[in-house]
Amino acid sequence: TVKKEMNDIFFDDSKNSTLADLPPFGIIETLESYQPKKILEVSEWDCVLPPPTECNETQLTAVFLGYRPDRLENFCNQVRRMLIPEFWSGMIKEILLVWNGDHSLTQSKKGMKVLNWAADPSKPFRIVYPLQEGFANDLMNRYHPRWNITTKAVLFYDDDGPFYSIPAVTSAFEYWKRNSNAQIGAMARLFDL
């Protein structure tokens, strides 16, 4: 029969001793006898979506992508406001500057101010340098998990804005808390889920 011929050709140790140690047609018989489980079991390999709501979240991380010391004027104005907890009702847990530039922050007065904020342990501000860690100069560096963001909500900005008003950010944050399994976007012409 066909099975016997296949067995003689492929499973004869004298002809090919490099095959895996399986019984003849072992995989075929296993597949033919497979019975799917009636009840799905949760395992560490299952894909789990984020919860649809995060109503208990109270803080977010603001992530800014910057690359030129001469473009820091608007950024500094926004961060200065964010560093006043009363101004943002304590909504900002941390401010992260992802410095994606070849030029040092020390090349401008505003850059020196930014470095002083990062050096002050009383301020929730830090800087990461992807290029110094071997990353390419890429707009996606702002999303890298290596930055160890501790909040579930993240507000992304470029260093030159546009920067949204506190009521707009608060509204978007509240909207996200009720739809946390999606990214919430807010552009001048679009407020999207």
Z-matrix of the N, CA and C atoms (Angstrom, degrees):
N
C 1 1.449
C 2 1.522 1 109.57
N 3 1.334 2 115.63 1 173.27
C 4 1.467 3 120.68 2 -177.67
C 5 1.529 4 110.94 3 -63.53
N 6 1.361 5 117.54 4 -42.27
C 7 1.462 6 119.99 5 -179.27
C 8 1.527 7 110.92 6 -60.62
N 9 1.333 8 116.48 7 -41.17
C 10 1.460 9 120.07 8 -178.55
C 11 1.515 10 110.27 9 -66.34
N 12 1.354 11 117.10 10 -42.63
C 13 1.464 12 120.04 11 178.91
C 14 1.533 13 110.94 12 -63.28
N 15 1.336 14 117.24 13 -43.84
C 16 1.466 15 121.45 14 178.11
C 17 1.526 16 109.63 15 -61.78
N 18 1.316 17 116.24 16 -41.67
C 19 1.452 18 120.88 17 -179.99
C 20 1.529 19 109.97 18 -61.94
N 21 1.327 20 116.65 19 -44.37
C 22 1.461 21 120.59 20 -179.36
C 23 1.525 22 111.63 21 -64.43
N 24 1.333 23 116.75 22 -37.87
C 25 1.465 24 120.39 23 -176.91
C 26 1.534 25 111.56 24 -75.92
N 27 1.361 26 117.23 25 -49.59
C 28 1.459 27 120.48 26 -169.74
C 29 1.524 28 115.48 27 -95.15
N 30 1.307 29 117.92 28 -19.78
C 31 1.455 30 118.18 29 -173.45
C 32 1.522 31 113.37 30 -116.86
N 33 1.301 32 117.16 31 12.42
C 34 1.458 33 120.53 32 176.93
C 35 1.525 34 107.36 33 -81.82
N 36 1.335 35 116.98 34 112.74
C 37 1.462 36 121.78 35 -176.69
C 38 1.521 37 112.53 36 -60.26
N 39 1.315 38 117.87 37 -27.19
C 40 1.465 39 119.53 38 -179.38
C 41 1.524 40 111.25 39 -71.27
N 42 1.343 41 117.26 40 -24.77
C 43 1.461 42 120.59 41 -178.67
C 44 1.530 43 112.06 42 -90.48
N 45 1.349 44 117.10 43 -35.28
C 46 1.455 45 119.78 44 -176.17
C 47 1.521 46 108.86 45 -152.54
N 48 1.292 47 116.47 46 105.03
C 49 1.461 48 119.85 47 -177.40
C 50 1.528 49 112.24 48 -95.98
N 51 1.326 50 118.54 49 12.64
C 52 1.458 51 120.72 50 -178.34
C 53 1.520 52 113.37 51 -98.94
N 54 1.329 53 118.36 52 -3.27
C 55 1.459 54 120.37 53 -178.18
C 56 1.514 55 110.70 54 -74.01
N 57 1.320 56 115.35 55 154.93
C 58 1.459 57 120.79 56 177.71
C 59 1.521 58 109.70 57 -62.86
N 60 1.290 59 115.21 58 157.57
C 61 1.458 60 121.22 59 -176.34
C 62 1.523 61 110.37 60 -85.42
N 63 1.323 62 116.41 61 68.35
C 64 1.459 63 122.58 62 177.91
C 65 1.518 64 109.54 63 -110.22
N 66 1.336 65 117.72 64 149.56
C 67 1.454 66 118.34 65 173.45
C 68 1.526 67 109.34 66 -68.00
N 69 1.329 68 117.38 67 155.83
C 70 1.464 69 119.27 68 179.02
C 71 1.526 70 111.06 69 -55.14
N 72 1.310 71 116.05 70 131.58
C 73 1.462 72 124.49 71 179.17
C 74 1.524 73 112.41 72 57.32
N 75 1.328 74 116.47 73 24.43
C 76 1.456 75 120.77 74 -178.94
C 77 1.516 76 113.10 75 -59.04
N 78 1.329 77 116.65 76 -43.31
C 79 1.455 78 119.18 77 -178.74
C 80 1.528 79 110.55 78 -71.19
N 81 1.320 80 116.89 79 -36.84
C 82 1.464 81 119.91 80 179.48
C 83 1.518 82 110.25 81 -65.02
N 84 1.322 83 116.29 82 -45.29
C 85 1.467 84 119.87 83 179.70
C 86 1.529 85 111.07 84 -64.78
N 87 1.324 86 116.67 85 -36.94
C 88 1.461 87 120.09 86 178.05
C 89 1.518 88 110.66 87 -64.87
N 90 1.326 89 117.06 88 -45.39
C 91 1.465 90 120.11 89 179.10
C 92 1.525 91 111.59 90 -64.26
N 93 1.323 92 116.51 91 -40.16
C 94 1.469 93 119.48 92 179.18
C 95 1.518 94 112.14 93 -66.11
N 96 1.317 95 117.11 94 -30.95
C 97 1.467 96 120.06 95 -177.74
C 98 1.532 97 112.60 96 -93.70
N 99 1.329 98 117.07 97 2.57
C 100 1.464 99 120.41 98 -177.22
C 101 1.523 100 111.18 99 -64.55
N 102 1.325 101 115.23 100 131.35
C 103 1.455 102 122.38 101 175.82
C 104 1.539 103 107.60 102 -122.91
N 105 1.337 104 117.82 103 113.75
C 106 1.465 105 118.03 104 179.46
C 107 1.523 106 110.97 105 -61.63
N 108 1.331 107 114.57 106 147.28
C 109 1.465 108 119.43 107 179.59
C 110 1.518 109 109.56 108 -68.71
N 111 1.292 110 115.24 109 143.12
C 112 1.469 111 120.67 110 179.36
C 113 1.520 112 110.96 111 -74.47
N 114 1.331 113 117.71 112 -34.99
C 115 1.463 114 122.83 113 -177.46
C 116 1.524 115 107.86 114 -114.17
N 117 1.316 116 115.65 115 126.70
C 118 1.451 117 119.43 116 176.79
C 119 1.519 118 109.49 117 -74.05
N 120 1.308 119 115.61 118 132.66
C 121 1.451 120 120.35 119 177.49
C 122 1.523 121 108.32 120 -101.42
N 123 1.322 122 117.63 121 137.96
C 124 1.455 123 121.72 122 176.69
C 125 1.520 124 107.60 123 -78.79
N 126 1.301 125 115.99 124 130.71
C 127 1.455 126 120.24 125 177.17
C 128 1.511 127 108.69 126 -131.65
N 129 1.315 128 115.44 127 173.90
C 130 1.460 129 118.90 128 179.54
C 131 1.523 130 112.19 129 -66.85
N 132 1.323 131 117.99 130 -12.19
C 133 1.455 132 121.46 131 -178.22
C 134 1.519 133 112.98 132 -95.09
N 135 1.323 134 117.53 133 -6.95
C 136 1.456 135 119.70 134 -179.37
C 137 1.521 136 110.59 135 -70.62
N 138 1.315 137 115.29 136 144.18
C 139 1.457 138 121.34 137 176.31
C 140 1.529 139 107.72 138 -79.47
N 141 1.322 140 116.00 139 125.48
C 142 1.455 141 120.55 140 -179.41
C 143 1.527 142 108.02 141 -120.27
N 144 1.304 143 116.34 142 123.59
C 145 1.461 144 120.63 143 178.41
C 146 1.519 145 110.41 144 -77.81
N 147 1.323 146 117.39 145 155.29
C 148 1.459 147 118.81 146 174.35
C 149 1.525 148 109.44 147 -62.33
N 150 1.310 149 116.37 148 156.81
C 151 1.462 150 117.39 149 178.03
C 152 1.524 151 109.72 150 -64.49
N 153 1.315 152 117.27 151 150.73
C 154 1.467 153 119.12 152 -177.65
C 155 1.523 154 113.20 153 -69.96
N 156 1.333 155 116.96 154 -17.55
C 157 1.470 156 118.88 155 177.44
C 158 1.520 157 109.77 156 -136.72
N 159 1.312 158 115.00 157 150.40
C 160 1.466 159 123.61 158 175.22
C 161 1.526 160 107.43 159 -134.20
N 162 1.322 161 116.02 160 54.60
C 163 1.458 162 120.95 161 -172.30
C 164 1.523 163 114.01 162 -63.83
N 165 1.321 164 117.79 163 -19.14
C 166 1.463 165 120.04 164 -179.08
C 167 1.520 166 113.77 165 -88.86
N 168 1.320 167 117.31 166 -3.55
C 169 1.467 168 119.93 167 178.66
C 170 1.528 169 109.60 168 -70.49
N 171 1.321 170 115.18 169 136.98
C 172 1.470 171 119.35 170 -178.35
C 173 1.516 172 113.26 171 -123.76
N 174 1.346 173 117.20 172 -11.46
C 175 1.461 174 119.51 173 -176.02
C 176 1.523 175 111.21 174 -134.58
N 177 1.319 176 114.67 175 159.86
C 178 1.449 177 121.77 176 177.54
C 179 1.517 178 110.02 177 -138.26
N 180 1.306 179 115.84 178 165.75
C 181 1.459 180 122.79 179 174.73
C 182 1.520 181 108.09 180 -107.92
N 183 1.315 182 116.65 181 131.51
C 184 1.467 183 121.60 182 175.78
C 185 1.526 184 107.47 183 -97.39
N 186 1.332 185 116.52 184 121.11
C 187 1.464 186 122.58 185 -179.50
C 188 1.523 187 108.42 186 -112.34
N 189 1.320 188 115.42 187 123.58
C 190 1.462 189 122.15 188 178.70
C 191 1.519 190 108.95 189 -112.63
N 192 1.320 191 116.54 190 137.19
C 193 1.458 192 121.23 191 173.65
C 194 1.519 193 107.35 192 -104.19
N 195 1.321 194 116.92 193 122.96
C 196 1.453 195 121.68 194 179.81
C 197 1.510 196 111.19 195 -130.73
N 198 1.355 197 115.75 196 155.95
C 199 1.457 198 117.53 197 -179.62
C 200 1.523 199 114.57 198 -148.38
N 201 1.342 200 118.35 199 -11.60
C 202 1.463 201 119.17 200 179.81
C 203 1.512 202 110.31 201 -131.65
N 204 1.338 203 117.20 202 126.30
C 205 1.470 204 120.14 203 -179.00
C 206 1.527 205 113.59 204 -60.21
N 207 1.341 206 117.60 205 -27.75
C 208 1.469 207 120.01 206 -178.46
C 209 1.528 208 112.90 207 -79.72
N 210 1.343 209 118.20 208 -1.24
C 211 1.471 210 121.52 209 179.80
C 212 1.518 211 111.94 210 -107.83
N 213 1.316 212 118.10 211 22.68
C 214 1.457 213 120.66 212 -171.43
C 215 1.525 214 114.82 213 -94.85
N 216 1.314 215 118.78 214 -1.85
C 217 1.469 216 120.74 215 -176.85
C 218 1.528 217 111.72 216 -58.79
N 219 1.318 218 117.90 217 -56.26
C 220 1.466 219 121.03 218 -179.54
C 221 1.527 220 111.83 219 -64.06
N 222 1.320 221 115.67 220 -39.62
C 223 1.460 222 120.82 221 177.73
C 224 1.532 223 110.74 222 -58.06
N 225 1.322 224 116.84 223 -48.18
C 226 1.472 225 120.67 224 -178.72
C 227 1.524 226 111.27 225 -62.54
N 228 1.320 227 117.27 226 -39.28
C 229 1.465 228 119.82 227 178.28
C 230 1.529 229 110.59 228 -62.42
N 231 1.326 230 117.02 229 -43.61
C 232 1.461 231 120.81 230 -179.71
C 233 1.531 232 111.33 231 -67.01
N 234 1.317 233 117.24 232 -45.51
C 235 1.470 234 120.39 233 -178.64
C 236 1.527 235 110.67 234 -65.29
N 237 1.312 236 116.51 235 -39.59
C 238 1.474 237 119.63 236 178.30
C 239 1.522 238 110.25 237 -56.23
N 240 1.337 239 116.98 238 -43.07
C 241 1.467 240 120.58 239 177.50
C 242 1.525 241 111.61 240 -66.68
N 243 1.339 242 115.74 241 -40.70
C 244 1.468 243 119.36 242 -178.26
C 245 1.534 244 112.17 243 -67.93
N 246 1.309 245 116.62 244 -25.06
C 247 1.467 246 120.01 245 -179.49
C 248 1.530 247 112.68 246 -77.96
N 249 1.317 248 117.96 247 -4.21
C 250 1.459 249 121.90 248 175.91
C 251 1.528 250 106.79 249 -97.09
N 252 1.352 251 117.49 250 102.50
C 253 1.470 252 119.77 251 -174.03
C 254 1.527 253 113.77 252 -56.46
N 255 1.318 254 117.42 253 -37.92
C 256 1.468 255 120.36 254 -178.55
C 257 1.527 256 111.19 255 -65.50
N 258 1.307 257 116.40 256 -31.77
C 259 1.450 258 121.64 257 -178.55
C 260 1.521 259 111.20 258 -64.46
N 261 1.335 260 116.60 259 -38.36
C 262 1.460 261 122.47 260 -178.02
C 263 1.521 262 111.61 261 -107.58
N 264 1.309 263 118.48 262 15.47
C 265 1.472 264 123.82 263 178.78
C 266 1.527 265 112.04 264 54.63
N 267 1.328 266 116.95 265 33.29
C 268 1.455 267 120.91 266 178.11
C 269 1.511 268 114.30 267 70.75
N 270 1.340 269 117.95 268 13.10
C 271 1.460 270 121.92 269 -176.95
C 272 1.535 271 112.38 270 -69.77
N 273 1.327 272 118.17 271 -28.61
C 274 1.461 273 122.01 272 -176.56
C 275 1.528 274 109.40 273 -89.27
N 276 1.331 275 115.98 274 114.99
C 277 1.467 276 119.73 275 177.00
C 278 1.524 277 110.74 276 -85.54
N 279 1.339 278 115.34 277 -40.06
C 280 1.458 279 119.68 278 -178.21
C 281 1.516 280 109.62 279 -152.14
N 282 1.326 281 114.59 280 149.82
C 283 1.460 282 121.71 281 173.78
C 284 1.522 283 106.30 282 -117.91
N 285 1.317 284 115.85 283 127.90
C 286 1.462 285 121.35 284 -176.83
C 287 1.524 286 108.76 285 -122.24
N 288 1.314 287 116.10 286 125.26
C 289 1.463 288 121.20 287 173.60
C 290 1.525 289 107.64 288 -102.18
N 291 1.321 290 116.34 289 117.94
C 292 1.460 291 121.98 290 174.52
C 293 1.529 292 105.28 291 -93.18
N 294 1.339 293 115.94 292 101.07
C 295 1.463 294 120.72 293 -175.12
C 296 1.525 295 108.53 294 -85.79
N 297 1.332 296 114.69 295 106.04
C 298 1.456 297 123.20 296 -172.92
C 299 1.522 298 111.06 297 -103.05
N 300 1.308 299 117.27 298 19.04
C 301 1.454 300 120.12 299 -173.62
C 302 1.515 301 113.96 300 -104.37
N 303 1.327 302 114.36 301 155.71
C 304 1.463 303 121.17 302 175.66
C 305 1.530 304 111.38 303 -78.99
N 306 1.322 305 116.82 304 -23.06
C 307 1.461 306 121.19 305 -176.70
C 308 1.530 307 110.55 306 -89.60
N 309 1.300 308 115.67 307 145.29
C 310 1.458 309 121.16 308 -179.30
C 311 1.526 310 110.79 309 -75.01
N 312 1.317 311 115.62 310 147.06
C 313 1.466 312 120.52 311 175.51
C 314 1.523 313 111.54 312 -64.18
N 315 1.318 314 117.88 313 -20.96
C 316 1.469 315 121.37 314 -179.43
C 317 1.529 316 112.39 315 -69.84
N 318 1.325 317 118.23 316 -5.41
C 319 1.462 318 121.41 317 -177.50
C 320 1.524 319 113.68 318 -81.28
N 321 1.334 320 117.65 319 -0.46
C 322 1.468 321 118.86 320 177.33
C 323 1.521 322 110.15 321 -144.99
N 324 1.339 323 115.77 322 158.40
C 325 1.466 324 120.18 323 177.89
C 326 1.524 325 111.13 324 -62.84
N 327 1.331 326 115.88 325 -40.66
C 328 1.473 327 119.64 326 178.56
C 329 1.533 328 110.07 327 -65.52
N 330 1.304 329 116.69 328 -37.69
C 331 1.460 330 120.19 329 176.65
C 332 1.517 331 112.02 330 -61.38
N 333 1.328 332 116.48 331 -38.69
C 334 1.471 333 120.56 332 177.42
C 335 1.532 334 110.55 333 -66.34
N 336 1.331 335 116.72 334 -37.64
C 337 1.462 336 120.55 335 176.54
C 338 1.527 337 110.46 336 -61.49
N 339 1.338 338 115.96 337 -42.76
C 340 1.462 339 121.63 338 178.88
C 341 1.534 340 109.90 339 -61.55
N 342 1.320 341 116.90 340 -44.21
C 343 1.472 342 120.51 341 178.77
C 344 1.529 343 110.92 342 -62.98
N 345 1.321 344 117.31 343 -36.45
C 346 1.473 345 120.57 344 177.35
C 347 1.524 346 111.25 345 -65.92
N 348 1.333 347 117.51 346 -39.91
C 349 1.475 348 119.87 347 176.17
C 350 1.523 349 110.22 348 -59.86
N 351 1.334 350 115.92 349 -43.53
C 352 1.473 351 120.10 350 -177.97
C 353 1.526 352 111.32 351 -66.80
N 354 1.312 353 117.03 352 -30.63
C 355 1.468 354 120.63 353 -178.72
C 356 1.525 355 112.48 354 -80.16
N 357 1.326 356 117.84 355 -15.74
C 358 1.465 357 122.15 356 -177.27
C 359 1.533 358 109.76 357 -86.19
N 360 1.336 359 117.96 358 110.29
C 361 1.472 360 119.77 359 -177.58
C 362 1.526 361 113.92 360 -65.69
N 363 1.327 362 118.13 361 -15.05
C 364 1.464 363 120.05 362 179.02
C 365 1.531 364 111.97 363 -81.63
N 366 1.324 365 116.70 364 -9.04
C 367 1.466 366 120.45 365 -179.10
C 368 1.534 367 109.73 366 -103.65
N 369 1.333 368 116.98 367 135.49
C 370 1.472 369 120.66 368 179.27
C 371 1.528 370 110.96 369 -82.07
N 372 1.328 371 115.82 370 60.48
C 373 1.461 372 121.49 371 -173.33
C 374 1.523 373 108.95 372 -134.61
N 375 1.322 374 115.90 373 133.44
C 376 1.462 375 118.89 374 174.23
C 377 1.528 376 109.75 375 -145.43
N 378 1.324 377 114.17 376 162.47
C 379 1.458 378 121.84 377 -178.81
C 380 1.528 379 107.87 378 -123.30
N 381 1.334 380 116.19 379 138.10
C 382 1.459 381 121.17 380 171.44
C 383 1.525 382 107.94 381 -120.02
N 384 1.330 383 115.57 382 149.36
C 385 1.461 384 122.01 383 -174.90
C 386 1.534 385 110.24 384 -122.15
N 387 1.326 386 118.37 385 86.08
C 388 1.467 387 120.31 386 -176.89
C 389 1.529 388 114.24 387 -58.87
N 390 1.338 389 117.96 388 -37.23
C 391 1.463 390 119.90 389 -177.26
C 392 1.520 391 111.00 390 -65.32
N 393 1.336 392 116.94 391 -34.79
C 394 1.463 393 120.56 392 178.00
C 395 1.523 394 111.85 393 -72.31
N 396 1.321 395 116.80 394 -17.01
C 397 1.459 396 121.29 395 178.62
C 398 1.526 397 111.79 396 -97.57
N 399 1.331 398 116.32 397 9.58
C 400 1.458 399 120.10 398 175.62
C 401 1.517 400 115.85 399 92.73
N 402 1.329 401 117.88 400 4.53
C 403 1.458 402 120.48 401 178.29
C 404 1.529 403 109.51 402 -78.05
N 405 1.315 404 116.39 403 153.28
C 406 1.459 405 121.07 404 172.46
C 407 1.526 406 108.44 405 -75.38
N 408 1.322 407 117.01 406 159.85
C 409 1.451 408 121.25 407 176.02
C 410 1.527 409 107.39 408 -73.22
N 411 1.322 410 116.09 409 99.93
C 412 1.456 411 121.25 410 -170.48
C 413 1.526 412 109.47 411 -139.79
N 414 1.317 413 116.02 412 137.23
C 415 1.464 414 120.46 413 177.75
C 416 1.528 415 112.09 414 -61.48
N 417 1.312 416 117.83 415 -23.49
C 418 1.463 417 121.76 416 -178.70
C 419 1.528 418 112.55 417 -75.64
N 420 1.319 419 118.94 418 -8.26
C 421 1.467 420 121.12 419 -179.44
C 422 1.523 421 111.94 420 -58.25
N 423 1.314 422 117.17 421 -26.95
C 424 1.466 423 120.04 422 -179.73
C 425 1.523 424 112.01 423 -63.89
N 426 1.318 425 118.41 424 -22.28
C 427 1.460 426 122.33 425 -176.17
C 428 1.528 427 113.88 426 -95.85
N 429 1.309 428 118.39 427 1.43
C 430 1.468 429 120.37 428 -172.04
C 431 1.532 430 111.77 429 -67.19
N 432 1.332 431 116.67 430 133.26
C 433 1.479 432 119.28 431 -178.77
C 434 1.523 433 113.85 432 -68.37
N 435 1.320 434 118.00 433 -14.90
C 436 1.468 435 120.57 434 -179.91
C 437 1.534 436 112.22 435 -62.12
N 438 1.305 437 118.21 436 -19.48
C 439 1.462 438 120.54 437 -176.12
C 440 1.534 439 111.49 438 -75.36
N 441 1.308 440 117.46 439 -4.84
C 442 1.476 441 122.41 440 173.05
C 443 1.526 442 113.27 441 51.26
N 444 1.280 443 115.90 442 56.48
C 445 1.466 444 121.45 443 175.75
C 446 1.528 445 107.80 444 -74.41
N 447 1.311 446 116.96 445 133.41
C 448 1.469 447 120.39 446 -173.27
C 449 1.520 448 114.21 447 -100.58
N 450 1.316 449 117.97 448 -7.31
C 451 1.463 450 119.50 449 178.40
C 452 1.522 451 109.54 450 -97.27
N 453 1.318 452 115.39 451 156.97
C 454 1.462 453 119.84 452 177.24
C 455 1.525 454 111.04 453 -80.75
N 456 1.306 455 116.91 454 -27.06
C 457 1.463 456 122.03 455 179.40
C 458 1.525 457 109.52 456 -100.43
N 459 1.333 458 115.80 457 134.28
C 460 1.459 459 121.47 458 -179.25
C 461 1.529 460 108.37 459 -132.76
N 462 1.313 461 115.44 460 132.02
C 463 1.459 462 122.61 461 179.00
C 464 1.525 463 107.04 462 -107.87
N 465 1.342 464 118.42 463 117.45
C 466 1.461 465 122.59 464 -176.79
C 467 1.520 466 110.67 465 -100.99
N 468 1.341 467 115.04 466 135.30
C 469 1.462 468 122.53 467 177.38
C 470 1.524 469 109.70 468 -136.40
N 471 1.331 470 115.79 469 155.70
C 472 1.460 471 120.81 470 162.14
C 473 1.522 472 106.59 471 -89.03
N 474 1.337 473 116.77 472 161.18
C 475 1.458 474 119.53 473 -176.60
C 476 1.524 475 113.54 474 -65.13
N 477 1.336 476 117.13 475 -19.83
C 478 1.461 477 119.36 476 -179.82
C 479 1.530 478 112.62 477 -106.69
N 480 1.340 479 117.32 478 12.19
C 481 1.459 480 121.47 479 175.60
C 482 1.510 481 112.33 480 88.66
N 483 1.295 482 117.30 481 -162.54
C 484 1.463 483 128.72 482 8.69
C 485 1.527 484 110.95 483 -72.21
N 486 1.323 485 115.48 484 144.40
C 487 1.450 486 122.05 485 178.97
C 488 1.521 487 108.38 486 -104.50
N 489 1.319 488 115.66 487 131.78
C 490 1.452 489 121.06 488 -175.30
C 491 1.517 490 110.73 489 -92.38
N 492 1.310 491 115.67 490 153.97
C 493 1.456 492 121.20 491 178.94
C 494 1.527 493 109.65 492 -66.64
N 495 1.307 494 116.59 493 160.99
C 496 1.469 495 121.10 494 178.79
C 497 1.531 496 110.69 495 -59.15
N 498 1.343 497 119.70 496 -45.19
C 499 1.466 498 118.33 497 177.84
C 500 1.537 499 112.87 498 -60.22
N 501 1.333 500 117.68 499 -36.76
C 502 1.468 501 120.31 500 179.28
C 503 1.526 502 110.70 501 -66.95
N 504 1.337 503 117.47 502 -44.06
C 505 1.467 504 120.84 503 179.41
C 506 1.523 505 110.01 504 -66.77
N 507 1.328 506 116.78 505 -41.73
C 508 1.463 507 120.18 506 178.34
C 509 1.524 508 110.73 507 -61.03
N 510 1.308 509 117.19 508 -42.76
C 511 1.468 510 121.09 509 178.76
C 512 1.523 511 111.26 510 -63.88
N 513 1.326 512 116.75 511 -44.18
C 514 1.462 513 120.17 512 178.98
C 515 1.528 514 110.54 513 -64.51
N 516 1.337 515 116.92 514 -39.58
C 517 1.463 516 121.20 515 178.46
C 518 1.526 517 110.58 516 -63.79
N 519 1.315 518 117.30 517 -43.51
C 520 1.474 519 120.66 518 177.47
C 521 1.525 520 110.78 519 -64.61
N 522 1.310 521 116.87 520 -38.79
C 523 1.465 522 121.22 521 177.72
C 524 1.526 523 110.23 522 -63.83
N 525 1.348 524 116.03 523 -43.82
C 526 1.462 525 119.89 524 178.05
C 527 1.525 526 111.17 525 -62.79
N 528 1.324 527 117.71 526 -40.78
C 529 1.466 528 120.21 527 -178.42
C 530 1.528 529 111.13 528 -58.37
N 531 1.302 530 117.24 529 -28.70
C 532 1.466 531 121.39 530 -179.99
C 533 1.536 532 112.09 531 -92.50
N 534 1.333 533 116.44 532 -6.83
C 535 1.471 534 122.24 533 -179.78
C 536 1.532 535 109.05 534 -142.28
N 537 1.313 536 117.61 535 51.26
C 538 1.459 537 121.26 536 -169.37
C 539 1.520 538 114.55 537 -74.55
N 540 1.306 539 118.50 538 -4.55
C 541 1.453 540 119.83 539 176.20
C 542 1.529 541 111.40 540 -87.61
N 543 1.327 542 116.63 541 12.46
C 544 1.468 543 121.52 542 179.43
C 545 1.519 544 109.84 543 -138.70
N 546 1.334 545 115.07 544 156.74
C 547 1.460 546 119.29 545 172.07
C 548 1.518 547 107.91 546 -81.74
N 549 1.307 548 115.69 547 141.36
C 550 1.460 549 121.12 548 178.02
C 551 1.519 550 107.29 549 -107.49
N 552 1.311 551 116.97 550 126.78
C 553 1.457 552 121.03 551 -179.63
C 554 1.508 553 110.29 552 -113.76
N 555 1.319 554 115.62 553 148.01
C 556 1.457 555 119.72 554 178.80
C 557 1.533 556 108.38 555 -142.31
N 558 1.294 557 115.54 556 103.68
C 559 1.451 558 120.79 557 172.76
C 560 1.532 559 107.54 558 -118.82
N 561 1.292 560 116.09 559 164.73
C 562 1.467 561 120.03 560 -175.54
C 563 1.534 562 111.39 561 -55.15
N 564 1.313 563 117.54 562 -34.53
C 565 1.457 564 120.33 563 -177.52
C 566 1.518 565 113.02 564 -103.79
N 567 1.334 566 117.95 565 4.12
C 568 1.450 567 119.57 566 -173.13
C 569 1.531 568 111.37 567 -153.39
N 570 1.316 569 116.56 568 131.25
C 571 1.461 570 122.51 569 170.70
C 572 1.507 571 104.72 570 -127.56
N 573 1.316 572 116.67 571 103.89
C 574 1.452 573 120.63 572 -163.83
C 575 1.515 574 112.26 573 -125.07
N 576 1.336 575 115.64 574 152.21
C 577 1.465 576 122.56 575 172.79
C 578 1.503 577 108.35 576 -117.09
